[in-house]
Amino acid sequence: MRVTHYDRRASVFSVKEMKPVDGWSQTSYHIHLTACTCDCGLFQSLHYPCRHTLKACVATSIKWGHFADPVYKMASIFKVYEIEFLPIPNEKM
């Protein structure tokens, strides 16, 4: 992938795929970092930076970590295991 255009102040980028990817007919993608959107649709649906967003961030030395939803952070994952599971009182149930 290659970043073809970018406006760092507006956080808008264009990324072009160098080789076609199976299942994807589009080869150029526009990313808007402040809106957390990419033309591929993965950034907004997963709430996690897609590969096009990661390429734009790496090319312009922007830290991508704060674009990931807090649900992906370790603190949120550890909260799942805070609740103690009670044993089954009667195994026949």
N, C-alpha and C positions, 0 to 999 in steps of 0.2 A: 504494500500500500504506500501511497505517496500523498502528502498534504499539498494540494494544488493552490488553494487560496485560503487566507485566514485574516480575520479582523480580531486581533487579540482584545482590543478595547470593548468590542461588542460581543466577544466570545462566540463568534460564528466561524466555522471552518468547512472546507470542502476536502474530502478524501477520495482518492481514486484507487480502485483495485487494479493492480498491475496484471493479474491473471483472473479470468472468470472463476467464480466459486460455484461448485455444483449446487443447483437448486435456486440460485440467485441470478436473475436476468439483469439487474441493475449493476453498473460498474462505478458510479460516482454517487457519493453520499454527502449530505449537508448535515452538520452537527451544530446545535445551538446549546452551548454549555449551561448558560443561566436558566434555560427552560428545560434542561435535561432531556433533549430530544435528538433523535437521529432518524434519517430517512429509512433506515432498515427496520425501525420499529422496536428493536430489542431494548434499547436504552430506556424508553418510556414504559415498556411493558414489564421488564424485569426489575426496574429501579436500580440498575447496576450498569456501569459503563460497558458498552459493546466494544468490539475490537476497533471500530472506526474512531470511537471517542478516545480509546486508549492511545491510538496512533497520533491523534491530534494533540493530546496532552503531552506525549513523549516528545513530539517534534517541537513543541513550544515551551518545554520545561514547566508545565503546569502539573501540580500534584493532583492525581485523579481520585485519591481516596475519599475526599469529602463529597464526591458525586454519588457514592454508594449509599443506599438507604440504610438507616441505622439497624434495621433488622438483620443485616449481614455482619454486623460488628460482633466481636467475641462476647461482649457484655450481654447482648441480647440472647445469644446462643446459650450462655451459661444460665440465664434465668429460666430456661426450659427445665433444667435439671435441679432447680432449687426446691421444687415441690417434692415432698416425700411420698413415695408410693406405698400404700398400705397393703399388707399381705391379704390374700383371699381368706376370709374367715372359715369357709367350709368348701373344701375342694370339690364336692359334688355339685355345688352351685355353678 
